[in-house]
Amino acid sequence: MGGKAEDFAFFCNRAEKMKVFIVGGTGLLGCEAAKQLIKKGHEVKSIALPPLPEGAEIPEEMKIVFGDVLKKSEEELEELLKGVDVLVFAAGVDERVEFPAPVLEYYKKYNILPLEKLFPVCKKAGVKRAVILGSYFSYLKKKFPEGNFAQKNKYIKSRMLQEEFCKAHADMNFSVCVLELPYIFGTQPGRKPVWTILIEQIAFMDKMPFTMYPKGGTAMLTCRQVGQVISGAVEREKEGFEAIPIGMYNLNWKEFLSVVYDARGMGADRKIVGVSPWMMKMGMIKAVKDYKKRKIDSGIDPFNLPYIMDINLFIDKRFSVELGATEDDINAAIKDSIIVSEKAFKNEVKLLDMKAE
């Protein structure tokens, strides 16, 4: 055997076959997790919101129950969780889904309330472990406490509340692992990529000889790698609570946008001018007026976002590798996401939109 990562991967492949229940198993990430788990011989079933995205490669071996966790009775949930070893929560919403005020209540409804309903039933049904898909904004808050990011941004506060809830309910008989996920690239046939929002944000600069963008950067990985990480977290034997920062590649915004513009057919050599937070704040005035006009309560404060995007929010890939992630073509995944996003932005294709699943 080789090093630590290889040993861990070997252990995971030798793991006892389990029954896994995924909330949101037909979504981009839940579906990838199901594929990886089934490939390892685990039994997977899911509850998901209809309809299925047209053309999506949903594993035939996964049993799907259509419905909303929040609308299920305790008895119905206990029946669904009977015999289950591990719960995977691959549902919820992120900061890109818009809500009216108070937005924090919506984040609680979709990201925390389902766990409040599921965890007691899990313990009653004998489920031993839960894997929760969280956000690397929690990692940001912990790594840079001086930024007061949770106080300034309701979405980040909600993700910290989610982690605190998970930690409070983990015990020797019910372990909880939160995966702090960064930017994710890849597509699912029939579903609109979240990166349509990026096209909306930068399209107005297309006629300019350059693009102005922050100087920071981000961790990222492909959706297939997320599926591998979820699978590894399911098989991981660790008591209590843990939150693991996830990432495989670290790109600054200039490097990232080079791939984006190449995918858009505008060339990888598009000039990118890095701007300071104060300058980006001036550009956010229009966004703030738009939110006010549409009565949107932004989960990320538009005037704090420039300071977040000025940070190189990078993550060591060793955490993901230890959970079983293998190398992938991140540039190809970015291009696939952007090409479909561009078509969605231009209304050239009909796709399922983001939803609270």
Protein Blocks (a to p, Z undefined) as FASTA:
>chain_A
ZZfklmmmmmmmmpccdddddehilbmklmmmmmmmmmnopacdddddddddehiacdfk
lccdeddfklpcfklmmmmmgoiabdcdfedjdfklccdddfklmmmmmmmmmmmmmmmm
mmmnopabdcddddfklmmmmmmmmnommmmpmklmmmmmmmmmmmmmgcfklccddddd
dddedddehiacfklmmmmmmmmmmmpcbdcddfbdcddddfklmmmmmmmmmmpccehj
ddddddfbdcdfklmmmmmmmmnonojkbccddddfklmmmmmmmmmmmmmmnopacfbd
fklmmmmmmpccdddfklmmmnopacddfklmmmmmmmmmmmmmnopaccdddddZZ
